[in-house]
Amino acid sequence: MILNKIHSSLCIKILIILFLLLNFSQLSAAEKFKDEQVKVALVYNFINHITWPKENLKNTFTIGIYNDPSLFKVFYLALENRTRKDKKIQIINVHSIDEAKATDVIYFSKKYNQEFSTLANNIRSSATLVISEESTERQDIMINLTKDAQSSTFSFEVNKSNIIYEKLAMSKDMLLLGGTELDVATIYRETEAAMLKTKQREVALNQKLYRQEQRLAGTMQKIQQMNQDLKTKSRQLLTNRRELDLVNNKLGNQRKIITNNQQKSLAAAKQLITVEKNLKLEKQAVEIEKSAHQAVIKRIESNKVILKEQQLNLAEQTEQLNQKNLALIKHSQTIDTQKRTITIVSILIIIAVSVTILVIILFVKNKNTTRKLSHALKNLEISQNQLVESEKMAALGSLVAGVAHEINTPIGICVTASSHLHDSVSFLDQKFQENKMTKNTLRKFIDESSQLSILINKNLNRAAELILSFKRVSVEQSSEQLHNLRVKETLLDIVTSSKPKFKHYDVEIIINCPDDIVLKSYPGILAQIIANFINNSFEHGFDENVSGGVINITVTPKENNYLLRFQDNGKGISPEILPKILEPFFTTNREYGGSGLGLNIVYNLIRNKLDSEVNYGSIIGDGTWFELTLKNLKK
């Protein structure tokens, strides 16, 4: 009865679990089906907002799904009977790049994200719209679907430059569907970083190829030497074979003589063997009889010795038995006392073993904890180094953007002036060919040419100064080697390179530093520190409508070193926030993209690289200041 109850309750539990699993699988399938339908709807909206070249000549509109049968089935069922601008939509499952180029739209699911860059580049220049799914290769995408993990909503990113490159036109209302257009500067920086990695890989492969070529050359030399050795050995082998043939001829004659002698000796040997066998049989019979007599004599003598030994042993054993009886009486008395001591000792041993086991367990736990902590510390150090490098590259990227924007003005003026000068020369040449050139025309041309040449020279000098200062600062920021550092010249280059980024601010940067200060230090580290100070002053201390803003960078002697003081007259920092500004990931500007790592990286660079300390302070309304010591560093 009890077994039947247990069996029935177990069956009920199993049925409940199966019901829950069935409902869960149906829910997950429904959610997946909903996601696929959203993708179909977005793709249908995309094609209605994109215009293809010569699309009026098309009879059908082809959408390709790259090697994904399940997704192809969903698109086929949803769009096969639909039309676009009175043209039937055709859904095909694509298996190769050639088939993809023949489509109007090609859709790559996220399982092809690792090879997406290669696939997209192979489809280029085919007037095909490429739609990807959660791809990180932003420089290669056209339209990229993304999904928010928390809200489970879809959005998309648009790389308009790639769409225009394929001679496709995008309507202005497309972004209203919930998408965002990627920033060209961001794509440029990502492309530049990818090209740098490719160059580094190419250099490494070229070095590896050079080493392999050297090894191959050495191997070829060895093979040539071996071929020469083989030729000499083959010649020796031919001579040896000729000598061997002569020896074989001589041996053939001698073998005939030897075979005749062997036949005679075999007959004599057979007779000797029969005689020797008979002698051996007779000797064996004699030896067997002698060994039998000797064995009997030895047994008798050994038995006599054994009997004497046994008699002596019996006497000794009787004495030992008497002594053991007396010892047993004494042992019976001591057994009781030993039992008591054994119980006490066993209790103490159990306590000691339990204590040692507890200590071992605690030691193992402590060892595992220290191993995990050391591993976490190593990961933190690696992350810190990576963050320093990324911050450095971000600073260089912003510096490139600012200098590129600033240099655009003088280069544009030079282009305009040169085109005007070209038109003036053409006009003068026409007058000369027509014999209508007058003195006033020539004077006017000379005046305009001198003014235009002065304008071109002035703007080219301005562009050259910007490029030179950017070159020095960028080279210094990308290297971490000790150099003889001219402090004032380095500070001027950093300020000149930073001005284009903040030229809309009414802020003056003043440098007070003797011209003759030369230090053995890291120019890139110093450039990164001063650039971070300047960025923080403009981002947190000044507004764009500020007037009369001043940043003072002062360098003064201090014993055998120099004291660098950076001070602005901006908003200042509140006393509640001031003690936290050097902590990692602390920022008051996170909603505008602040990472909270700038001053923490500066603090680590000053401590670890420049072997100095950071002093700082701030007053609300009067600005903020930082002080550090510049030393002559050694390797």
N, C-alpha and C positions, 0 to 999 in steps of 0.2 A: 504493500500500500504506500509506504513512504517513498519507495523507489519510483512508483508511478507519478507521485506528486512532483518529485524532483525533475523527472523527465519532462513533464508537461510545462513546468515553469521555465526550464531551459529552452524548450521549443518556442515559447512565447517571446523570450528575450531575443532569440535568433531572428524571429520574424520582425520584431521591432527594429533591430539593427539593419536588416535588409531593406525595410521600408525607408529608413532615414538615408541610407546610402543611395537608394534609387532616386529619392527627392533631390539629394545634393547633386547627383550627376545630371539630373534634368535641369536644375538651376544653373549649374556651371555651363551646360551646353547652350541654355537660353542666353546667358550673358555673352558667351562667345559668338552666338548667332547675331546678337544685337550689335556687337562690335563690328562684325563683318558687314552688316547692313549699313552702319554708319560710314565705313570706308567706301562702300559702293555709292552712297549718296554724295559724299564729298567729291569723289572722282567725277561723278556725273555733273556736279556743279562746276568743277574745274574746267571741263571741256567746253562748257557753255560760256566761260569767260575768257577762253584762249582762242586766238585767230591764227590759222595756219596759212602759209603762202600758197596761193593758187588752190585754195580749198573749194572754190566753185567748180573746179574740174573733177573733183572726187565724186564717185558714185556711192561709195560706202565709207564709213568711218570706223577704223580698226583700233581696238584696245587689246594689248597683249599682256598676259599674266606670265611672268618669267618662272617657268618650271615649278608650279605649285598647283597640283590638281584640285585640292580642296577649295582653295581660294578661287580658282578658275570656275568651279561649279557654281559658287555663290554669285560671281559676276555674270556668268552665263544666264542663270535663272532670272536675275534681276534686270539685265540690260539688253538681252538678245533681241527682244521685240520692240525696244525703244528706238527713237530717232533723235537726231540732232540737226536742226536746220533742214528738215525734210530729207535727211540722209540717214539710211539705216545704219545702226551701230552693230559692228561685228566683234565678237569676243573670241580670241584664240589663245591657246596655251603655247607659249614660246619656249623653245629648247636651245636656241643658239643665238649668237650676236647678229648674224645675217638676218634671221627672222625678226629680231627686235628692231633692226634698222628699217625694215619694211613697214612697221606699224606707225600709227599716229601718236599713240600713247603706250608707254611700257611701264608696268607696275612691278617693283621689286619689294617682296616682303622682307621683314627684318632678319630672316635667317640668312640672307645674302649680304648683311652689313659688312662682314669682314672683307669681301671681295668687291664691294660696291664701287670703290674708286676706280678699279681696273675696268669693270663693266661699263661705268658711265663714260670713261674716256674713250672706250672702243665704239660707243654709240654716237660720239660727237659728230657734228656736221651732217646729220641725216634728217633734220627738221622733225625730230621725235621728242615729245614731251616726256621727261623722266620723272616718275613719282616714286619716292622712297618712303621707308617706314622706320622712324626712330634712328636715322643715320647720324653719325658724328662727323662725317666728312662734309662740312658745310661748303667748302670751296667747290665741290663737285655736284651738289644737289641742285635741282630746279624747284620742286615742291616736295617737302618732307613732312609726313604726318607724324605727330607726337601725341602721347596720351599721358594725362596727369594721373599718377598712381593713386592719389588720395581721392580726387573727385571723379575719377574714371571718365573724364571728358576729353574729347579729341580737339586738337588745334593743328595748325600747320605753319611751316616756315617757307618763305619764298626767296630764292636767290634770283633776282630780276636780271642780273647781268648774264647769267647762263641762259635764261629764256630768250633774251634779246640776241645772244650769240647764235642761237639756233634759228633766228629770223622768225620767231613767234611773237605775237602781240598779246599783251595781257590787259584786260579792262581794269579801270580804276576801282570798280565795285567788288573786285575779287577778295580784297583783304577784309571786307565787311562780313565775310563768311566765318571769321574767327581766326584769321592768320596774322602773321607778322612778317615784315620784310627785313631780311638780314642786313646789318650794317656793312657797307663796302670796306670800311677801314678794318673791321674785325675779320672779315674774310681775307683781306690782304695780309694781315698779320699771321693768320693761321696758315695761309698758303706759303708765306715767307718761312715760317717755322718748319713746315713740311719739306720745303725745298732745301733748307739747311740740313735737316736729318738725311735727306736723299744724298746731298753732297758728301756728308760725313760717311755714309755707307759706301758711296762710290769711291772715296779716298781709301777706305779700309779695304775694299775689294781690289783696287788697283795695287795697293801694297802687297796684298796676299798673292795677286797674280804675278807681281814682280818677283816675289820670293819663290813662287813655283817655277817661274821661268829660269831663275838662277839654278834651282835644284835640277831642272830638266837639262840645262846646259852641262852641269857637272855629270849627270847621268849619261848624257851623250858622249862626253869625253871618255868616261869609263868604258862605255860600249865599244868605242873606236879602239881603245887600248886592248880590250878583250878580243876584238876581231883580229888585231895584229898578232896577239899572242896565239890565237887559234890558227892563223895561217902558218906561223912558224912551227907550231906543234903538229899541224897536218903534214908539213914537209918532213919533219922528223919521223912521223908515223909511216910515211911511204918508204923512207930508207930502212926503217926497222922491219917493215913487212918483207922487203926484198931479202934482208939478211935472214929473216925467219924462214923464208922459203928454202934458202940454201941449207939451213940447219935441219929443216924437216926432211929434205932429201937424204942428208947424212943419217938422220935418225931412222929412216925407213930401212936402209941397208943394215944398220946395227940391230933393228928389231927382228929381222929375219934370223940373224945368227942367234939372238937371245932366245927366240921361240924354240929353236932346235935343242938348245942346251936345257931349257925348262922341261921339255918332254922327257929328256933323259933323267933329269933330277927328280921328276915326279914319280917315276917308277921306283927309284931307290928310296924315296921318302915313304912310299906306301909300305915297303917291307919294314923299314925302321919303326913305323907307327904300330904295326901289329906286334913287334917284339916288345916295345915299351908298354903296351897295354897289358900283356901277360905279366911282366915284372911288377907293374903297379898293383894288380889284383893279388899277387902273392904277398907283397909288403903290407897291404891293408889287412889281410887276414891275420898276420903276425901281430900287428899293432893292436887289433881289437882284443886279442887274448891277453896281452900285457896290461891294457887299461882296465880290463875286468878284474884281474888279480889285485891291482893297486887300489881300486875303488873299495874293495871289500876290506882291505887292511886299514884304510883311512877311516872307514865307518866305525870299526871296532874301537880305534883309539879315541875318536871323538865322543863316542858314547861313554867311555870311562871318565873323561874330563867332565862331561855334563852331569854324571851322577855325583861326583865330588862337589860340584858347585851347588847342586840342589840341596845336598845335606847341609852345607854351610848356610844357605839362604833360609832353610827351615828354622835353624837355631836363631838366626837374627830376627826373623819374623815373630817368633814367640816372645822375645824380649820387647820388641816394638809394641806388641799387643798389650802387654802389661803396662807399659808407659802410657799408651793411648787411653786405657781405662781410667788411669789417674787424671789425665788431662780432661777427659769428658766430665768428670765430676766437677773440676774447677770451672769449665766452660758453662755448665748449667747454671752456676751461680752468677756468672757475669752476663749471661744472656738477658736476664731481667733488667739489669741496669742499662744495657745497650739499647733495648727496646725503647726505654724512656727517652734516652738521648736522641735516638733516631727520629722519634715523633717530633721532638722539639726542633731538630735540625731540618726535617722535611717542611715543617711550617715556615721556618725562616727562609728556606730555599724558594718556596712558593711565593712568599712576599717579594723576595728579591727579583724573581723572574718576572712577576707582574709589573714591578717598577721599571725593570729594563725594557720590557715590551712597550710600556707607556712612553718611555723616553725615546725609543726607536721610532714610534709612530709620530711623536711630535717633531723629531729631527727630520723625518721624511717629508712631513707637511711643510716644515720651514724651508727645506731644500727646494721643494717644488715652487713654493711662493717666491723664493729669491730668484729661481730660474725664470719664472714668469715676469717678475719685476725687471730683471736685467734685459729680457727680450723686449719688453715694452719700452725700456729706456733706449735701447738701440733703435727701435722703430721711431721713437720720438726724435732722436738725433738725425736719422735719415730724413724724416719729414721736415725737420727744421732746415736742413741743408737744401732740400728741394724748394721750400718756401722762399729761402733767400735767393736762390737762382731765379725762381719765377717772378719775385718782386723786382729783381734786377732787370730781367727781360721786359717786364711791364713798364719799368721806367724808361728803358731804351725805346720801347714802342711808342710811348707818349711823346718822347723826345723827337723821334722820326716824324710823327704826325705834325707836331708843332713846327719843326724846321721846314718840312715840305710845304705846309700852308704859308709860312712866312716867305720862303724863297720864290713862291709862285708870283708875287707882285713884281719884283725886279726883273724876273725872266719874262713875264708878260709885257712889261714896258719895253724891254729890249727887242722882243719879237715885233711889237707894233712899230717901234722906231725903225728897225731894219727893213720892214715891209714898206714903210713910207719912203725911206731912203732909196729902196729899189725902184719905186714908182717915179721918184724924182730923176733918177739916172735914166730910166726908160724915156721919160718926157724930154730930157736934155738930148738923148741920142736921137730921138725922133726929129727934134728941131735941127740938129746937126745934119741929119740925112736930107732934110728938106731945104737946107741952106737958109733957114729962118732964124738961126740963133743970134740973139742980140747981146749987148753988154749987160743990160738989165737982167736978162734971163740967166746969164752965167753968174752974175753977182748974187741973184736970189738963190741959185742952186748952191753956191759956195757958202752963203750964210746958213741956209737950212742944213747942209751937210755938216758944218762945224757944230751947230747946235745939237743935231741928232747924234753925232759921234760923241760929244760930251755927255749927253744923256745916256747913251749905251754904255760908255766907259764907267760912268758913275754907278749905274745899276749892276753892271757886271762885277765891279769891285765889291758892292754890297753883298751880292750873291756869293762871291768868293770868300768873303769874311765869314758869312754864315756857315758855308760848307766846311771851312777850315776849323772853326770852333766846334762844329758838330763832330767832325772827324776826330779831333783830339779827345773830346769828352766821351764819344762812343767807344773809342779804342781803350781809353783808360777804364771805363766802366766794365768792359768785357774781359779785362785782364786782372789778375791778382798776383802781380809780381812786384818785388821791391825795385824802385827806381829813385834817381835823384829828382826830387819834386820841387819845382819852383812854385811856392805857395800862392803868390799873388796871381801869377799867370794862370794857374789851375782854377782859382776862384773866378777870375774874369771869364774864362771859357765856360764854366758851369752857368754863370749868370747870363751870359750871351745866349747860350743854348736854351735856357729856361724862359727867356723873355717872350718868344713867340707864343707860347702856350697861355701866358697871362697878360697879353698886350692890351686887353680891354680894361684892366685894372689901373687905377691912378695910384700906383705904388712905385716908389723910387728905391732901388737897391744900391746901398753905399758900401764900398769895400775900403776899410782902413787897414792897410798892411804894408810894411816896408818892402821895397822892390828886391832886396838882396837875400831874402830868406830862402835857403835851399835845405831840404831835409831828405833823408833816406826813409821813404815810407811807401804806402800803397796808394797811387793816384786814383785808381778805380774805387777803392773803399771810401776815400775822402770825397770823391765826386758823388757817390751814392748817398753818403750821409748829408752833404750840403743840399743835394737835390731833394731829399726827403724833408729836410727842414723847410725849404722854400715851398714845396707842395703843401705841407701842413699849414704854413702861414696863410697861403692864398685860399685853401679849402676851408679852413676853420677860423682863421683870424680876420680875414677881410671879406667884404661883400663886393659885388661888381660895381655898385654905386658909391664905393668909398672914395674919399678925397683926402689928399695929404698923407697917404700911407707911406711909411718908411720902414725899410729893413736894413739894419746895420750888421755888417760882418767885420769883426775887429780881431786882429792878430797882434799880440804884444809879447815881448820876451818875459820868461818866467824861469829864473835860475838857469839851468842848462837846456831848457825846453821852451816851448811857446804856448801861450794860452789863446785859444780860439773861442770867441764869444759871438753867438748868433742871437739877435734881439729884434723883435718887431713891436710896433705900437698898435696892434690889432685889438680884438675884443678881449683877449685874455682867457684864462681857464679858471673855473670855479674851484674853491678849496676842496669840495667834495670829490671832484673828478681828478684833480691834480695828482694825488698819490697813485692813481691807477693807469696813467697814460703810457707807462712802459710795459704794462702787462700784455701778454699775447692775446689777440682776438678782442681787445677792448676798443670800442669805437663808439662815437656819438653820431656817426654819419652812415650807419649801416643801410638805411633805406635808399641812399644814393650810391651804393656800391662800395662803401668803405669796408676793408677786410680786417682792420684792427691789428695789422702786422707791421706797419711801417716803422713806428718808433721802437717796437720791440726788436726788429731786425737791426735798426740803428744802434740800439743799446748793446746787442750782442757783437756787432762789428767793432764798436769802440772798445769793448772789454777784451774780446778775443784776438782781434787783428791789430788795433792801434795801441794795445796795452795801456789803456787810460780809463778814467772814470767819468761819468756824466753827472753834472750838476745842473739843475734847472729850477725855475721858479716862474710865477705868473701873478699878475694883479688884474682883477676885472676892470676893463676899460683902459688899462695902461700897456697891455701886451704881455708877451712871453719871452723868456730868454733861456738859452742852453749854453753850457760851457764844457769844453773838453781840452785835454792837453795833447799837443802835437810833439812827438818824440822822434829822435833818430833811432830807427829800428834796425835790428840785426837779424840775419837768417836764423 
